[in-house]
């Protein structure tokens, strides 16, 4: 069957093979089409009319006319109902929808997703829609960048080094400062035998970072160029027994806190497994090493993603397996932390399918799904996922997973202003951490517990927990927890009225570059609040950074808060957007914050 395409990326157009189909007339018809395409749950007619036709004498009449335009141009496509829905059936397809689809994977060529959403069109006469469009453009750009990166990794894992280099190069054309894409390009060139080109690109990347950002060559690129896998002793037999011995030894070393030794043992397990001819054992070893790098050594970049894609290549595409589920889960976890929620959802869906029958793995996946839902301000879904995760973890006796899920649930309750619930689950998490001697995770839970006390006005308790969070995060050198704790310190001093000290802590928190971008967004939100309150010239810069980060990463509540900051700085369009955007988020604490800040 011939395919009809709705092209929303780049200059918008309707395409049908062999014919010249009618096109929607007018900017607003295209705006309506893009808006309906990207509303998963539909949208109310009155809401849509006020969004797109705010100055029309008859907004609903204008909406009806534009709907008729879409029906004329899209024969066979259903656009109806209240809420309005756009239902595409074969032979119709839409490029923006497919780019956003969590199910989009290795079978989809990301090279065909080019151009900006509704490229060339502007909507200054509909300021709230214009804000929505800017957010979606950032989000789609981030998704396509991630699709190119993931496709490059998958090509590299399958041995297609030339294709991997091409895809990584395309990704770098969008963002030359993407350290992981630079690392993948170096790896691909080395795999293709192009050592001179790999070194030349690393030098070029280092010069770019130094000249434009005052930073050294990213560690990911340096490792891609110079690091080699360790070779086991030639006398060590490459058998399943020896591989499992190294896996067990590595796990024991990591549990005892000897991270470097544990990673070395796991790398040797990978090297031995690759000589056994047992593809499942190779996959298991790669996933184990990747998990250790992520959770014990703070690895988040191309190195661990490459290991996980290689594991999936070794494991094969068919059937449920604990190893495949873990690989998909870790890829989802990386995408959550990198702020690519659409890609994270797809990996986690794959993980849950592969984990059928494995309760312990399902508990882990549900926790990451809850984290994702919380980051994107879908709080009811977050509570459901995290509660089920904790129940499954309890059923299999995994106390660390119980602590992790409870801590994230406590964060949700804190963000929603449900302080009694937050305190109860966070205290439970702290007790489990003490039982497990899991000091590495304590900075997170102590910081969130301190903020719960702060929100309740219990200043001494808040200070004790927040100070502990900072000290433990700094001693561990964990950039994510340092950003979280520094933000909590800033909010603590702001509450005391010491805004100079709050500024100091904001600057300390901005120094590390956390992988988990939600921490960066929360810190920038606090920075904007403090800077606005003292009329600092830095305020506009903080607000701009927050807005772009939140839009790219689908952090809907931070999008709203960013628009609120803009409104206080005099942006009238942002002031109009705040209540419209906030209606989509069920958070009593946000509603109260906005009511106090923008009284009517």
PETATA-V132848 format. One record per pair of residues at least 24 apart in sequence whose ideal C-beta (glycine too) atoms are under 10 Angstrom apart, sorted by sequence separation. I is the first residue (numbers start at 0). J is the second residue. If there is no record, write none. Layout:
BEGIN
I & J
I & J
END
This chain:
BEGIN
5 & 29
27 & 51
115 & 139
116 & 140
146 & 170
147 & 171
163 & 187
164 & 188
180 & 204
181 & 205
200 & 224
201 & 225
244 & 268
245 & 269
264 & 288
265 & 289
285 & 309
286 & 310
326 & 350
327 & 351
343 & 367
344 & 368
347 & 371
364 & 388
365 & 389
384 & 408
385 & 409
404 & 428
405 & 429
424 & 448
425 & 449
444 & 468
445 & 469
465 & 489
484 & 508
485 & 509
501 & 525
502 & 526
505 & 529
520 & 544
521 & 545
523 & 547
524 & 548
556 & 580
559 & 583
7 & 32
8 & 33
26 & 51
27 & 52
114 & 139
115 & 140
144 & 169
145 & 170
147 & 172
148 & 173
162 & 187
163 & 188
242 & 267
243 & 268
245 & 270
246 & 271
265 & 290
266 & 291
282 & 307
285 & 310
286 & 311
304 & 329
324 & 349
325 & 350
327 & 352
328 & 353
343 & 368
362 & 387
363 & 388
365 & 390
366 & 391
382 & 407
385 & 410
402 & 427
403 & 428
405 & 430
406 & 431
425 & 450
426 & 451
442 & 467
443 & 468
445 & 470
446 & 471
462 & 487
465 & 490
466 & 491
482 & 507
483 & 508
485 & 510
501 & 526
504 & 529
505 & 530
519 & 544
520 & 545
523 & 548
524 & 549
539 & 564
542 & 567
555 & 580
556 & 581
558 & 583
559 & 584
7 & 33
143 & 169
144 & 170
147 & 173
148 & 174
160 & 186
161 & 187
164 & 190
178 & 204
181 & 207
197 & 223
198 & 224
241 & 267
242 & 268
245 & 271
246 & 272
262 & 288
265 & 291
266 & 292
284 & 310
285 & 311
303 & 329
304 & 330
307 & 333
323 & 349
324 & 350
327 & 353
328 & 354
361 & 387
362 & 388
365 & 391
366 & 392
381 & 407
382 & 408
385 & 411
401 & 427
402 & 428
405 & 431
406 & 432
421 & 447
422 & 448
425 & 451
441 & 467
442 & 468
445 & 471
446 & 472
461 & 487
462 & 488
465 & 491
481 & 507
482 & 508
485 & 511
519 & 545
520 & 546
523 & 549
538 & 564
539 & 565
542 & 568
555 & 581
558 & 584
563 & 589
5 & 32
112 & 139
143 & 170
144 & 171
147 & 174
152 & 179
160 & 187
161 & 188
163 & 190
164 & 191
181 & 208
197 & 224
198 & 225
241 & 268
242 & 269
244 & 271
245 & 272
261 & 288
264 & 291
265 & 292
282 & 309
283 & 310
285 & 312
286 & 313
303 & 330
323 & 350
324 & 351
326 & 353
327 & 354
343 & 370
344 & 371
361 & 388
362 & 389
364 & 391
365 & 392
381 & 408
384 & 411
401 & 428
402 & 429
405 & 432
421 & 448
424 & 451
425 & 452
441 & 468
442 & 469
445 & 472
464 & 491
465 & 492
481 & 508
482 & 509
501 & 528
502 & 529
546 & 573
556 & 583
559 & 586
566 & 593
5 & 33
27 & 55
112 & 140
151 & 179
152 & 180
155 & 183
159 & 187
160 & 188
163 & 191
175 & 203
176 & 204
242 & 270
243 & 271
281 & 309
282 & 310
285 & 313
286 & 314
324 & 352
325 & 353
343 & 371
344 & 372
362 & 390
363 & 391
402 & 430
403 & 431
423 & 451
442 & 470
443 & 471
482 & 510
501 & 529
502 & 530
520 & 548
542 & 570
555 & 583
556 & 584
7 & 36
114 & 143
144 & 173
148 & 177
151 & 180
154 & 183
155 & 184
160 & 189
161 & 190
164 & 193
171 & 200
175 & 204
242 & 271
243 & 272
262 & 291
281 & 310
282 & 311
284 & 313
285 & 314
303 & 332
304 & 333
323 & 352
324 & 353
325 & 354
362 & 391
363 & 392
381 & 410
382 & 411
402 & 431
403 & 432
421 & 450
422 & 451
442 & 471
443 & 472
461 & 490
462 & 491
481 & 510
482 & 511
501 & 530
519 & 548
520 & 549
538 & 567
539 & 568
555 & 584
560 & 589
563 & 592
567 & 596
7 & 37
31 & 61
112 & 142
113 & 143
143 & 173
144 & 174
147 & 177
160 & 190
161 & 191
178 & 208
194 & 224
241 & 271
242 & 272
261 & 291
262 & 292
265 & 295
282 & 312
283 & 313
303 & 333
304 & 334
323 & 353
324 & 354
361 & 391
362 & 392
381 & 411
382 & 412
401 & 431
402 & 432
421 & 451
422 & 452
441 & 471
442 & 472
461 & 491
462 & 492
478 & 508
481 & 511
482 & 512
483 & 513
499 & 529
519 & 549
524 & 554
538 & 568
539 & 569
556 & 586
559 & 589
563 & 593
566 & 596
567 & 597
5 & 36
31 & 62
35 & 66
112 & 143
148 & 179
152 & 183
155 & 186
159 & 190
160 & 191
176 & 207
241 & 272
242 & 273
279 & 310
281 & 312
282 & 313
283 & 314
322 & 353
323 & 354
324 & 355
332 & 363
336 & 367
340 & 371
343 & 374
344 & 375
360 & 391
361 & 392
362 & 393
380 & 411
381 & 412
400 & 431
402 & 433
420 & 451
421 & 452
440 & 471
441 & 472
442 & 473
480 & 511
482 & 513
490 & 521
498 & 529
501 & 532
502 & 533
506 & 537
517 & 548
539 & 570
542 & 573
555 & 586
562 & 593
566 & 597
111 & 143
112 & 144
141 & 173
145 & 177
148 & 180
151 & 183
155 & 187
158 & 190
159 & 191
160 & 192
161 & 193
164 & 196
168 & 200
175 & 207
176 & 208
235 & 267
239 & 271
242 & 274
278 & 310
281 & 313
282 & 314
319 & 351
321 & 353
324 & 356
325 & 357
328 & 360
332 & 364
335 & 367
340 & 372
343 & 375
358 & 390
359 & 391
362 & 394
379 & 411
398 & 430
399 & 431
402 & 434
418 & 450
419 & 451
422 & 454
439 & 471
442 & 474
478 & 510
479 & 511
481 & 513
483 & 515
486 & 518
490 & 522
493 & 525
498 & 530
501 & 533
505 & 537
509 & 541
516 & 548
517 & 549
520 & 552
524 & 556
528 & 560
531 & 563
556 & 588
560 & 592
564 & 596
32 & 65
109 & 142
110 & 143
140 & 173
141 & 174
144 & 177
147 & 180
151 & 184
154 & 187
160 & 193
164 & 197
167 & 200
171 & 204
175 & 208
186 & 219
229 & 262
237 & 270
238 & 271
239 & 272
241 & 274
242 & 275
258 & 291
262 & 295
280 & 313
281 & 314
282 & 315
299 & 332
300 & 333
304 & 337
319 & 352
320 & 353
321 & 354
324 & 357
327 & 360
328 & 361
331 & 364
334 & 367
335 & 368
358 & 391
359 & 392
362 & 395
370 & 403
378 & 411
381 & 414
382 & 415
398 & 431
399 & 432
402 & 435
410 & 443
414 & 447
418 & 451
421 & 454
422 & 455
438 & 471
442 & 475
450 & 483
458 & 491
461 & 494
462 & 495
478 & 511
479 & 512
480 & 513
482 & 515
485 & 518
486 & 519
489 & 522
502 & 535
516 & 549
519 & 552
521 & 554
524 & 557
527 & 560
531 & 564
556 & 589
559 & 592
560 & 593
563 & 596
27 & 61
31 & 65
32 & 66
35 & 69
47 & 81
109 & 143
112 & 146
140 & 174
145 & 179
149 & 183
152 & 186
185 & 219
186 & 220
189 & 223
229 & 263
237 & 271
238 & 272
241 & 275
246 & 280
253 & 287
258 & 292
261 & 295
262 & 296
278 & 312
279 & 313
299 & 333
319 & 353
320 & 354
329 & 363
332 & 366
333 & 367
336 & 370
340 & 374
341 & 375
357 & 391
358 & 392
361 & 395
363 & 397
366 & 400
369 & 403
370 & 404
373 & 407
378 & 412
381 & 415
398 & 432
401 & 435
403 & 437
406 & 440
409 & 443
410 & 444
413 & 447
417 & 451
418 & 452
421 & 455
441 & 475
443 & 477
446 & 480
450 & 484
453 & 487
473 & 507
477 & 511
478 & 512
479 & 513
482 & 516
483 & 517
484 & 518
487 & 521
498 & 532
499 & 533
520 & 554
523 & 557
527 & 561
530 & 564
555 & 589
559 & 593
563 & 597
27 & 62
30 & 65
31 & 66
47 & 82
48 & 83
109 & 144
112 & 147
145 & 180
148 & 183
151 & 186
152 & 187
155 & 190
176 & 211
181 & 216
182 & 217
185 & 220
188 & 223
189 & 224
229 & 264
231 & 266
232 & 267
235 & 270
236 & 271
237 & 272
242 & 277
249 & 284
261 & 296
278 & 313
279 & 314
286 & 321
287 & 322
290 & 325
294 & 329
298 & 333
318 & 353
319 & 354
320 & 355
321 & 356
325 & 360
328 & 363
332 & 367
335 & 370
336 & 371
340 & 375
359 & 394
360 & 395
362 & 397
365 & 400
366 & 401
369 & 404
372 & 407
373 & 408
382 & 417
389 & 424
399 & 434
402 & 437
406 & 441
409 & 444
412 & 447
413 & 448
418 & 453
422 & 457
429 & 464
442 & 477
445 & 480
446 & 481
449 & 484
469 & 504
476 & 511
478 & 513
479 & 514
480 & 515
482 & 517
483 & 518
486 & 521
487 & 522
490 & 525
493 & 528
498 & 533
502 & 537
509 & 544
516 & 551
517 & 552
521 & 556
528 & 563
532 & 567
28 & 64
29 & 65
32 & 68
44 & 80
45 & 81
46 & 82
47 & 83
99 & 135
109 & 145
110 & 146
144 & 180
147 & 183
151 & 187
154 & 190
155 & 191
164 & 200
175 & 211
176 & 212
178 & 214
181 & 217
182 & 218
183 & 219
184 & 220
185 & 221
186 & 222
187 & 223
188 & 224
230 & 266
231 & 267
235 & 271
237 & 273
238 & 274
239 & 275
259 & 295
262 & 298
273 & 309
277 & 313
278 & 314
279 & 315
286 & 322
289 & 325
290 & 326
293 & 329
319 & 355
321 & 357
324 & 360
328 & 364
331 & 367
335 & 371
338 & 374
358 & 394
359 & 395
367 & 403
374 & 410
378 & 414
379 & 415
398 & 434
399 & 435
407 & 443
410 & 446
414 & 450
418 & 454
419 & 455
438 & 474
439 & 475
443 & 479
444 & 480
446 & 482
447 & 483
450 & 486
454 & 490
458 & 494
477 & 513
478 & 514
479 & 515
482 & 518
486 & 522
489 & 525
493 & 529
505 & 541
516 & 552
520 & 556
521 & 557
524 & 560
527 & 563
528 & 564
531 & 567
556 & 592
560 & 596
27 & 64
28 & 65
31 & 68
32 & 69
43 & 80
44 & 81
46 & 83
109 & 146
110 & 147
182 & 219
183 & 220
185 & 222
186 & 223
229 & 266
230 & 267
231 & 268
237 & 274
238 & 275
243 & 280
246 & 283
250 & 287
253 & 290
258 & 295
259 & 296
269 & 306
278 & 315
283 & 320
285 & 322
286 & 323
289 & 326
292 & 329
299 & 336
300 & 337
318 & 355
319 & 356
320 & 357
323 & 360
324 & 361
327 & 364
328 & 365
331 & 368
334 & 371
335 & 372
338 & 375
340 & 377
347 & 384
358 & 395
359 & 396
363 & 400
366 & 403
367 & 404
370 & 407
373 & 410
378 & 415
398 & 435
403 & 440
406 & 443
407 & 444
410 & 447
413 & 450
417 & 454
418 & 455
438 & 475
440 & 477
442 & 479
443 & 480
446 & 483
450 & 487
453 & 490
458 & 495
478 & 515
479 & 516
481 & 518
482 & 519
485 & 522
486 & 523
488 & 525
489 & 526
492 & 529
498 & 535
517 & 554
520 & 557
523 & 560
524 & 561
527 & 564
531 & 568
27 & 65
28 & 66
31 & 69
42 & 80
43 & 81
44 & 82
108 & 146
109 & 147
176 & 214
178 & 216
179 & 217
181 & 219
182 & 220
185 & 223
186 & 224
228 & 266
229 & 267
231 & 269
236 & 274
237 & 275
239 & 277
242 & 280
246 & 284
249 & 287
253 & 291
257 & 295
258 & 296
282 & 320
283 & 321
284 & 322
286 & 324
287 & 325
290 & 328
294 & 332
299 & 337
311 & 349
319 & 357
321 & 359
322 & 360
325 & 363
328 & 366
329 & 367
332 & 370
335 & 373
336 & 374
357 & 395
359 & 397
362 & 400
366 & 404
369 & 407
373 & 411
376 & 414
382 & 420
386 & 424
389 & 427
397 & 435
399 & 437
402 & 440
406 & 444
409 & 447
413 & 451
416 & 454
418 & 456
422 & 460
439 & 477
442 & 480
445 & 483
446 & 484
449 & 487
453 & 491
456 & 494
469 & 507
473 & 511
479 & 517
480 & 518
482 & 520
483 & 521
486 & 524
487 & 525
490 & 528
516 & 554
519 & 557
520 & 558
523 & 561
526 & 564
527 & 565
530 & 568
25 & 64
26 & 65
28 & 67
29 & 68
41 & 80
42 & 81
43 & 82
44 & 83
99 & 138
103 & 142
107 & 146
108 & 147
109 & 148
178 & 217
180 & 219
181 & 220
182 & 221
184 & 223
185 & 224
228 & 267
231 & 270
232 & 271
235 & 274
236 & 275
237 & 276
238 & 277
242 & 281
245 & 284
249 & 288
252 & 291
256 & 295
258 & 297
283 & 322
286 & 325
290 & 329
293 & 332
307 & 346
314 & 353
321 & 360
324 & 363
325 & 364
328 & 367
331 & 370
332 & 371
335 & 374
358 & 397
362 & 401
365 & 404
366 & 405
369 & 408
372 & 411
378 & 417
385 & 424
389 & 428
392 & 431
398 & 437
402 & 441
405 & 444
406 & 445
409 & 448
412 & 451
418 & 457
425 & 464
441 & 480
442 & 481
445 & 484
446 & 485
448 & 487
449 & 488
452 & 491
465 & 504
469 & 508
472 & 511
479 & 518
482 & 521
483 & 522
486 & 525
489 & 528
490 & 529
493 & 532
521 & 560
524 & 563
528 & 567
24 & 64
25 & 65
28 & 68
29 & 69
32 & 72
41 & 81
42 & 82
43 & 83
95 & 135
98 & 138
99 & 139
109 & 149
110 & 150
177 & 217
178 & 218
179 & 219
180 & 220
182 & 222
183 & 223
185 & 225
226 & 266
229 & 269
230 & 270
231 & 271
237 & 277
239 & 279
243 & 283
269 & 309
273 & 313
282 & 322
286 & 326
289 & 329
293 & 333
320 & 360
324 & 364
328 & 368
331 & 371
335 & 375
363 & 403
366 & 406
367 & 407
370 & 410
403 & 443
406 & 446
407 & 447
410 & 450
413 & 453
414 & 454
440 & 480
443 & 483
446 & 486
447 & 487
450 & 490
453 & 493
454 & 494
478 & 518
479 & 519
482 & 522
485 & 525
486 & 526
489 & 529
493 & 533
517 & 557
520 & 560
524 & 564
527 & 567
24 & 65
27 & 68
28 & 69
32 & 73
41 & 82
42 & 83
98 & 139
105 & 146
109 & 150
176 & 217
178 & 219
179 & 220
182 & 223
228 & 269
229 & 270
230 & 271
239 & 280
242 & 283
243 & 284
246 & 287
250 & 291
253 & 294
254 & 295
269 & 310
272 & 313
279 & 320
281 & 322
282 & 323
285 & 326
286 & 327
289 & 330
319 & 360
359 & 400
362 & 403
363 & 404
366 & 407
369 & 410
370 & 411
373 & 414
399 & 440
403 & 444
406 & 447
409 & 450
410 & 451
413 & 454
439 & 480
442 & 483
443 & 484
446 & 487
449 & 490
450 & 491
453 & 494
478 & 519
482 & 523
516 & 557
520 & 561
523 & 564
527 & 568
23 & 65
40 & 82
41 & 83
42 & 84
98 & 140
100 & 142
104 & 146
108 & 150
109 & 151
177 & 219
178 & 220
181 & 223
182 & 224
228 & 270
238 & 280
242 & 284
245 & 287
246 & 288
249 & 291
253 & 295
280 & 322
283 & 325
286 & 328
290 & 332
311 & 353
362 & 404
366 & 408
369 & 411
373 & 415
402 & 444
406 & 448
409 & 451
442 & 484
445 & 487
446 & 488
449 & 491
25 & 68
28 & 71
29 & 72
35 & 78
41 & 84
42 & 85
99 & 142
103 & 146
107 & 150
231 & 274
252 & 295
253 & 296
279 & 322
282 & 325
283 & 326
286 & 329
293 & 336
24 & 68
28 & 72
32 & 76
38 & 82
40 & 84
41 & 85
95 & 139
98 & 142
99 & 143
105 & 149
179 & 223
279 & 323
282 & 326
289 & 333
23 & 68
38 & 83
39 & 84
41 & 86
94 & 139
98 & 143
104 & 149
105 & 150
178 & 223
228 & 273
22 & 68
23 & 69
32 & 78
38 & 84
103 & 149
104 & 150
21 & 68
23 & 70
24 & 71
31 & 78
35 & 82
38 & 85
95 & 142
98 & 145
105 & 152
23 & 71
24 & 72
35 & 83
37 & 85
95 & 143
98 & 146
105 & 153
22 & 71
23 & 72
34 & 83
35 & 84
36 & 85
104 & 153
105 & 154
21 & 71
22 & 72
23 & 73
35 & 85
21 & 72
34 & 85
35 & 86
36 & 87
105 & 156
20 & 72
21 & 73
31 & 83
33 & 85
105 & 157
20 & 73
21 & 74
32 & 85
20 & 74
31 & 85
110 & 165
13 & 69
37 & 93
110 & 166
113 & 169
36 & 93
39 & 96
109 & 166
36 & 94
37 & 95
108 & 166
13 & 72
15 & 74
36 & 95
37 & 96
110 & 169
13 & 73
33 & 93
36 & 96
39 & 99
109 & 169
228 & 288
13 & 74
32 & 93
109 & 170
33 & 95
37 & 99
13 & 76
32 & 95
36 & 99
5 & 69
5 & 72
5 & 73
528 & 596
3 & 73
54 & 124
55 & 125
3 & 74
5 & 76
51 & 122
53 & 124
54 & 125
3 & 75
50 & 122
52 & 124
53 & 125
443 & 515
446 & 518
3 & 76
51 & 124
52 & 125
53 & 126
410 & 483
16 & 90
51 & 125
53 & 127
15 & 90
50 & 125
53 & 128
443 & 518
15 & 91
49 & 125
51 & 127
52 & 128
222 & 298
226 & 302
50 & 127
51 & 128
223 & 300
13 & 91
14 & 92
49 & 127
50 & 128
222 & 300
223 & 301
37 & 116
49 & 128
219 & 298
222 & 301
223 & 302
5 & 85
14 & 94
36 & 116
51 & 131
218 & 298
219 & 299
220 & 300
222 & 302
47 & 128
50 & 131
219 & 300
220 & 301
5 & 87
218 & 300
219 & 301
223 & 305
11 & 94
33 & 116
34 & 117
217 & 300
219 & 302
3 & 87
11 & 95
33 & 117
217 & 301
218 & 302
219 & 303
8 & 93
9 & 94
32 & 117
219 & 304
3 & 89
4 & 90
5 & 91
6 & 92
7 & 93
8 & 94
2 & 89
3 & 90
4 & 91
5 & 92
6 & 93
7 & 94
8 & 95
30 & 117
33 & 120
2 & 90
3 & 91
4 & 92
5 & 93
6 & 94
7 & 95
29 & 117
0 & 89
1 & 90
2 & 91
3 & 92
4 & 93
5 & 94
6 & 95
7 & 96
8 & 97
0 & 90
2 & 92
3 & 93
4 & 94
5 & 95
8 & 98
30 & 120
5 & 96
7 & 98
26 & 117
29 & 120
30 & 122
4 & 97
26 & 119
27 & 120
29 & 122
26 & 120
34 & 128
37 & 131
26 & 121
27 & 122
30 & 125
33 & 128
37 & 132
26 & 122
27 & 124
31 & 128
34 & 131
26 & 124
27 & 125
30 & 128
33 & 131
34 & 132
37 & 135
26 & 125
30 & 129
33 & 132
27 & 128
30 & 131
34 & 135
37 & 138
30 & 132
33 & 135
37 & 139
8 & 111
9 & 112
11 & 114
8 & 112
9 & 113
10 & 114
8 & 113
9 & 114
10 & 115
11 & 116
8 & 114
9 & 115
11 & 117
6 & 113
7 & 114
8 & 115
9 & 116
10 & 117
11 & 118
410 & 517
414 & 521
6 & 114
7 & 115
8 & 116
9 & 117
10 & 118
11 & 119
7 & 116
8 & 117
9 & 118
10 & 119
11 & 120
7 & 117
8 & 118
9 & 119
10 & 120
7 & 118
6 & 118
186 & 301
185 & 301
186 & 302
183 & 300
184 & 301
182 & 300
183 & 301
182 & 301
183 & 302
186 & 305
179 & 299
181 & 301
182 & 302
179 & 300
180 & 301
183 & 304
178 & 300
179 & 301
182 & 304
183 & 305
178 & 301
179 & 302
182 & 305
177 & 301
179 & 303
179 & 304
179 & 305
7 & 135
8 & 136
156 & 285
8 & 139
7 & 139
8 & 140
167 & 301
454 & 588
8 & 143
374 & 515
163 & 305
374 & 516
375 & 517
414 & 556
336 & 479
374 & 517
295 & 439
373 & 517
294 & 439
370 & 515
155 & 301
294 & 440
374 & 520
370 & 517
156 & 304
152 & 301
155 & 304
156 & 305
151 & 301
155 & 305
156 & 306
153 & 304
156 & 307
157 & 308
152 & 304
156 & 308
157 & 309
148 & 301
151 & 304
152 & 305
155 & 308
156 & 309
151 & 305
152 & 306
154 & 308
155 & 309
156 & 310
157 & 311
158 & 312
179 & 333
149 & 304
152 & 307
153 & 308
156 & 311
157 & 312
148 & 304
152 & 308
153 & 309
156 & 312
151 & 308
152 & 309
155 & 312
156 & 313
153 & 311
179 & 337
149 & 308
152 & 311
153 & 312
415 & 585
416 & 586
417 & 587
418 & 588
415 & 586
416 & 587
417 & 588
414 & 586
415 & 587
416 & 588
415 & 588
416 & 589
414 & 588
415 & 589
416 & 590
411 & 586
413 & 588
414 & 589
416 & 591
338 & 514
412 & 588
416 & 592
336 & 513
337 & 514
338 & 515
339 & 516
375 & 552
376 & 553
152 & 330
297 & 475
336 & 514
337 & 515
338 & 516
374 & 552
375 & 553
376 & 554
377 & 555
378 & 556
297 & 476
299 & 478
336 & 515
337 & 516
338 & 517
374 & 553
375 & 554
376 & 555
377 & 556
256 & 436
297 & 477
299 & 479
335 & 515
336 & 516
374 & 554
375 & 555
376 & 556
149 & 330
258 & 439
297 & 478
333 & 514
335 & 516
336 & 517
338 & 519
373 & 554
374 & 555
375 & 556
376 & 557
254 & 436
256 & 438
297 & 479
335 & 517
336 & 518
338 & 520
371 & 553
374 & 556
375 & 557
376 & 558
256 & 439
332 & 515
373 & 556
374 & 557
376 & 559
149 & 334
145 & 334
148 & 337
149 & 339
148 & 339
145 & 337
145 & 338
146 & 339
149 & 342
145 & 339
148 & 342
144 & 339
146 & 341
141 & 337
145 & 341
146 & 342
149 & 345
141 & 338
142 & 339
145 & 342
149 & 346
141 & 339
142 & 340
145 & 343
141 & 340
142 & 341
138 & 338
141 & 341
142 & 342
138 & 339
141 & 342
138 & 340
139 & 341
105 & 308
138 & 341
105 & 311
377 & 583
378 & 584
379 & 585
105 & 312
376 & 583
377 & 584
378 & 585
376 & 584
377 & 585
378 & 586
344 & 553
375 & 584
376 & 585
378 & 587
338 & 548
343 & 553
376 & 586
378 & 588
105 & 316
338 & 549
378 & 589
339 & 551
340 & 552
341 & 553
338 & 551
339 & 552
340 & 553
376 & 589
299 & 513
300 & 514
338 & 552
339 & 553
340 & 554
299 & 514
337 & 552
338 & 553
340 & 555
297 & 513
298 & 514
299 & 515
338 & 554
297 & 514
335 & 552
293 & 514
101 & 331
103 & 341
104 & 342
101 & 340
103 & 342
101 & 341
100 & 341
101 & 342
104 & 345
99 & 341
101 & 343
102 & 344
103 & 345
104 & 346
98 & 341
99 & 342
101 & 344
102 & 345
100 & 344
101 & 345
99 & 344
100 & 345
101 & 346
104 & 349
99 & 345
101 & 347
102 & 348
101 & 348
102 & 349
101 & 349
214 & 512
141 & 548
144 & 551
137 & 546
141 & 550
142 & 551
137 & 547
140 & 550
141 & 551
137 & 548
138 & 549
140 & 551
141 & 552
142 & 553
134 & 546
137 & 549
138 & 550
139 & 551
141 & 553
133 & 546
134 & 547
137 & 550
138 & 551
133 & 547
136 & 550
137 & 551
138 & 552
134 & 549
135 & 550
136 & 551
137 & 552
138 & 553
130 & 546
134 & 550
137 & 553
133 & 550
134 & 551
131 & 550
134 & 553
130 & 550
138 & 558
134 & 555
137 & 558
134 & 558
131 & 558
134 & 561
130 & 558
134 & 562
130 & 562
127 & 562
130 & 565
130 & 570
130 & 572
134 & 576
129 & 572
130 & 573
133 & 576
126 & 570
126 & 571
127 & 572
130 & 575
131 & 576
126 & 572
127 & 573
130 & 576
134 & 580
125 & 572
126 & 573
129 & 576
130 & 577
126 & 574
127 & 575
128 & 576
131 & 579
123 & 572
126 & 575
127 & 576
130 & 579
131 & 580
125 & 575
126 & 576
127 & 577
130 & 580
127 & 578
128 & 579
127 & 579
127 & 580
53 & 575
50 & 576
50 & 579
49 & 579
46 & 579
46 & 582
46 & 583
42 & 583
40 & 583
END
